[in-house]
């Protein structure tokens, strides 16, 4: 293999040098002192809202078994400051940027933020963070209105919350989403048994390896249901977990919570995928996307079950 | 800041459930330039559980070694207590801001409780090296858990200690007030007790003496990204303990 395995992908019309993205809310310029950003597939800054938000009162975090429960509460500088001050700094790395946005006050806010972005600003796509929106018609409607508010492709980022994930994904796709990313944090809870109350507000969400098998199954199901690319995340911590998602159908994966304890997680994941491809004689990482589905079907066919 | 693999030179109990760990960076660089008040994020597990690193204030930095003093309170610190001497641990360091000893200050008071006294030991060493007169007021729930008192004495800190099980430290706090009345301190640093913080705030309000508090809180990333470690400050904004702190002027923090 003279030139080595090809980890590059084409996502939403943009070439990424590899399928590893770092996840919204878990990444910041501070990591540039520890790792080389120019090795990443894409960058996702902290999700922004229309106005600045100071976030929730502390405590905002609780560690759980192999997980992290958080209610940071949307602490962000707001779209104006982001575009004026933060975006230029992110662009310096020369790596594709996906901007995550969330309308705290509802669908109109998503549309207003989306209308602030267009091609030529150095952003490859907008990711609508549907953290507190889970009804299908709102999702579909919001995606549709956002596609009209900007010429950038729209990614719908979904959160498991009551409604079946595939239904939300189909709704987002029918609204015009160019890709689906999942999962956002899973609604969860820790109770302080001495004070006899929940430790964090009821909207808190769980991330980290604890949610991986749950999120992975959701990615599997959504890949079967939609035609647009799927971006998988939820406890991606290393090359093995990244490949689980890719084999399940993710065109790209995001590393998030893992970075807190291992800032090198995304870089190690990229290197690990490359080594895996060499070991398995895989030329292009795109050949692995959804491969587990095809293998499973082949297995059933052999058993005469097809 | 950087990520450092460090060799564990020592990891020994100094009191019940309190250990001192001495480390040397494998790359030989140590933590030169680290300031009192700064901290490390220690990776205590190779697995995903416990998931997060643990923040630890620097107890001392000396040549190419650095040390922390920690109490075993949960899963992460239990694992740290089992790390063998000669073994390896990964830390991200040095993090946070540090104490700001005013250059003109001649009389410095350090007021701490339990493991909260640990970062004050590093501060004491720096203050003594700057030729300041340093007074230490350290309390704990038992004689044995008076952290750092031997090291403080050895370096020439004029020390008063107090033992109480309910956190009141009443006699010690009264003593600090008396001493400050008799001959004022120029700067006070505190860590480890809300009551001590309130005293230092009172002294500042009454006499204008500048004071700083080192806060400890839950952290995930430790470097300013996750925004999980914020504290509400008196100006109505949230500040990150990991990057805006962990040291804050006492008047910024609710007592």
Interface residues (C-beta under 8 A of the other chain):
Chain A: X25 X26 X27 X28 X30 X31 X33 X34 X54 X55 X57 X58 X59 X60 X61 X62 X63 X64 X65 X66 X67 X68 X70 X72 X75 X208 X209 X210 X237 X257 X259 X260 X261 X262 X263 X264
Chain B: X1 X2 X3 X43 X48 X49 X50 X51 X52 X53 X92 X217 X218 X219 X220 X221 X222 X223 X224 X225 X226 X227 X228 X229 X230 X231 X232 X237 X238 X243
